[in-house]
Amino acid sequence: MAEILSHKISGLPRRRFDSVIVGAGGAGMRCSLQLAQSGVNVAVLSKVFPTRSHTVAAQGGIGASLGNMSEDNWYWHMFDTVKGSDYLGDQDAIEFMCREATSAVYELEHFGMPFDRNEDGTIYQRPFGGHTANLGEKPVQRACAAADRTGHALLHTLYQKNVEAKTQFFIEWMALDLVRNDDGDCVGVVALEMETGNLMFFESKATVLATGGAGRIWAASTNAFINTGDGAGMAARADIPLQDMEFWQFHPTGVAGAGVLITEGVRGEGGVLLNSDGERFMERYAPTLKDLAPRDFVSRSMGQEINEGRGCGENKDHVLLKLDHLGEEKILKKLPSIREIAIKFANVDPIKDPIPVVPTIHYQMGGIPTDINGQVIIPDSQDGMQGSHSVVQGLYAIGECACVSVHGANRLGTNSLLDLIVFGRATGRYLVNKNISAEGHRRVPADGADRTIERLKRLDSNNSGEDVMETGNLIRETTQKYCGVFRNEDLLKKGVEKILDIDSSMDKLFMKDKSSVFNTARIEAIEIFNMIEVAKATIISADARKESRGAHSHDNFPERDDKGWMKHTLWFSKDNRLDYKPVILKPSSVESFAPKKRTF
C-alpha cells in the first residue's frame, strides 16, 4: 500500500509509491504486471476502467515469427519492419523488438490469452500487410490472432493477471501534469479524481507514461474518445520534446462516414479492395503484395483511385472492401466483430455485400523519445544531430505515446500490440533489475503543482471566451483539412497559422459547468490542453519536412530524400522550436538494412 504523507505539495495531499503508471492499456498493464509480480509498490492511474482502454479495440493480431503456418524468423520480421518504416525506424530498437516477439507472445499464451488455434494446437497466424518471407519474396502468416478481437483478449488477460498480482488501480483518475525538480528529475504526477474533482500529488521514483495515442485531434478517426494525447501533452509542458509527430498512419479501411476500424485481418483472410469499375486495383500498385502492401502505400493508392474519379457511392468518395467470396462460415468464425461493425455502421452484411471504406486516421508513429528500456531521453545540446543525449531521471514512456522509433515513418500492422507487450515488459524488467524498491525518493519542489492549480483556476474563473467543444472541433477540423493523407506547402503553411491562432486563445477557454463531481466538461477542457500540444507538434513538424516518406506524403516533394531528411524531428513546445537527431541505422548484431526504394 502507498504511504499517505502529511507534508503537502502546493497545498495538495500526496501519496507515495515506488512506481506510478499513467494508463491501463496493453503497455501500462504489461509493465505494472512485471512490477507487481516482483513485489514493487505500483499504482496504475486510468481515465477509464482498464478493460475499456483503447487497446481493447485492436482487431487483427500480434506480429511474431513463430513459424506455425510456414517458415519464418525474426530477421525477416526485422527487414519488413525497417522497410515498412520507410527506413526511418531505429534499427537497434527494431532488432530488439523482433527478437523479443516470440517469447513475449508465448508468455501471453501462458498467462491464458485465448489465441485461435490450428488443428495441432499451435497458435493460429494470419497474413498481414507488409509481412513477408525471405526479405520480400512472398506474403507470410505472422499475425497471432484471437479472431478479430485480439486487443480485447490481450487487455482482459493482462487485467486478470494484474488483479491476481494485487496491482493497485486508481480508476477514473486523470493525470494532469508531470512534476520535475530543479535537477530536471521527474518526481511524480498531479492527478484529478473524476468522481470528486479533488486533486492529489502521486509521488514516485519511476513515473511511466502509457497514455496511448492522440487520434482524437483529427475529425475522422478510428480512435476512442479517450485518445487525446495526455502523455504527450504532459511531456511537452514539462519541456520534453516530441519526436516524429508529422507521421500519422491513416488506416486504409475505416467505415466510410463513420471512421470505425475494419481490420487489415479482413484482407489477411482474403478480402479485396475494389474501385467503381469492380477492379481489384491494388494489383496495379503492388503486384507482389497486392491488398497486403503496407498501410501508407494502400491508403495513398485508395486516395489516388478516388481522386481520379474511380471512387464508389453517390459522391464517389470511398472504395469497397469485398469479402462475400470468403463464405459465411469463415466470416462468422474468423471475422464475427467485423460483420457486426459493417451491419451497425455501414448498414451492409458483408456475407452478401461489400463494405464502403476510406482511409481514416489510426495511429501515432511519433511521441515521447525513449530508449529500449522506456527511459525518456532528450538531446544534450541545441544541435541534436550530434546524437548525444541524456536520460530524464524518474521518467519513462511506453506504448503509442512513446517513440522508441520502431515504427519510423509508417507502422507495420500487428507491430502496435507487439510494441505494447515488448516494451511494457522491457521497462518493467529494467525497473525490477535496478531494484527500484530500494532506491530513495528524489527531492520534491514545494511548489511542484502550482502551474497545474493556476491552469484549473483560470478555467474555473473564465465566464466567457472560447467554448470548450468549439475549440476541440476547431483543432480537429484544422488537422484534418491542412494535414491529411495528401499534403502540400500551401495547406501546411495555412495549417501552422490556424493551429497557432487556436493556441493563442487557450487562456480564454471556458466551460459553463463549474461543478466538481463527475464534471465531464472539465475533463474535456483538460484534454484540449493536451490536444493542442499534439496538434501543434504535428503540423509544425510536417510543414518543415520537405520530402515524402511513409505516412508523410508531400505533393511538392514527392520523393524520399535520404540525403537531406534521414533524421528524426524533435519539436519543443516552449518556443515551437524544431531540432533533429540522427536515425540509428546500425542494428545490435546484424548488418544494417540500407535504404532502398520501396516496391511491393
C-alpha positions, 0 to 999 in steps of 0.5 A: 500500500502507498504511504499517505504523507502529511507534508503537502505539495502546493497545498495538495495531499500526496501519496507515495509509491515506488512506481506510478503508471499513467494508463491501463492499456496493453503497455501500462498493464504489461509493465505494472504486471512485471512490477507487481509480480516482483513485489514493487509498490505500483499504482496504475492511474486510468481515465477509464476502467482498464478493460475499456482502454483503447487497446481493447479495440485492436482487431487483427493480431500480434506480429511474431515469427513463430513459424506455425503456418510456414517458415519464418524468423525474426530477421525477416520480421526485422527487414519488413519492419525497417522497410515498412518504416520507410527506413526511418525506424531505429534499427537497434530498437527494431532488432530488439523488438523482433527478437523479443516477439516470440517469447513475449507472445508465448508468455501471453499464451501462458498467462491464458490469452485465448489465441485461435488455434490450428488443428495441432494446437499451435497458435493460429497466424494470419497474413498481414500487410507488409509481412513477408518471407525471405526479405520480400519474396512472398506474403507470410502468416505472422499475425497471432490472432484471437479472431478479430478481437485480439486487443480485447483478449490481450487487455482482459488477460493482462487485467486478470493477471494484474488483479491476481498480482494485487496491482493497485488501480486508481480508476477514473483518475486523470493525470494532469501534469508531470512534476520535475525538480530543479535537477530536471528529475521527474518526481511524480504526477498531479492527478484529478479524481473524476468522481470528486474533482479533488486533486492529489500529488502521486509521488514516485521514483519511476513515473511511466507514461502509457497514455496511448495515442492522440487520434482524437485531434483529427475529425475522422478517426478510428480512435476512442474518445479517450485518445487525446494525447495526455502523455504527450501533452504532459511531456511537452509542458514539462519541456520534453520534446516530441519526436516524429509527430508529422507521421500519422498512419491513416488506416486504409479501411475505416467505415466510410462516414463513420471512421470505425476500424475494419481490420487489415485481418479482413484482407489477411483472410482474403478480402479485396479492395475494389474501385467503381469499375469492380477492379481489384486495383491494388494489383496495379500498385503492388503486384507482389503484395497486392491488398497486403502492401503496407498501410501508407502505400494502400491508403495513398493508392485508395486516395489516388483511385478516388481522386481520379474519379474511380471512387464508389457511392453517390459522391464517389468518395470511398472504395469497397472492401469485398469479402462475400467470396470468403463464405459465411462460415469463415466470416462468422468464425474468423471475422464475427466483430467485423460483420457486426461493425459493417451491419451497425455502421455501414448498414451492409452484411458483408456475407452478401455485400461489400463494405464502403471504406476510406482511409481514416486516421489510426495511429501515432508513429511519433511521441515521447523519445525513449530508449529500449528500456522506456527511459525518456531521453532528450538531446544534450545540446541545441544541435541534436544531430550530434546524437548525444543525449541524456536520460530524464531521471524518474521518467519513462514512456511506453506504448503509442505515446512513446517513440522508441522509433520502431515504427519510423515513418509508417507502422507495420500492422500487428507491430502496435500490440507487439510494441505494447507487450515488448516494451511494457515488459522491457521497462518493467524488467529494467525497473525490477533489475535496478531494484527500484524498491530500494532506491530513495525518493528524489527531492520534491519542489514545494511548489511542484503543482502550482502551474497545474492549480493556476491552469484549473483556476483560470478555467474555473474563473473564465465566464466567457471566451472560447467554448470548450467543444468549439475549440476541440472541433476547431483543432480537429477540423484544422488537422484534418483539412491542412494535414491529411493523407495528401499534403502540400506547402500551401495547406501546411503553411495555412495549417501552422497559422490556424493551429497557432491562432487556436493556441493563442486563445487557450487562456480564454477557454471556458466551460459553463459547468463549474461543478466538481463531481463527475464534471465531464466538461472539465475533463474535456477542457483538460484534454484540449490542453493536451490536444493542442500540444499534439496538434501543434507538434504535428503540423509544425513538424510536417510543414518543415519536412520537405520530402515524402516518406511513409505516412508523410506524403508531400505533393511538392516533394514527392520523393524520399530524400535520404540525403537531406531528411534521414533524421528524426524531428524533435519539436519543443513546445516552449518556443515551437522550436524544431531540432533533429537527431540522427536515425540509428541505422546500425542494428545490435548484431546484424548488418544494417538494412540500407535504404532502398526504394520501396516496391511491393 
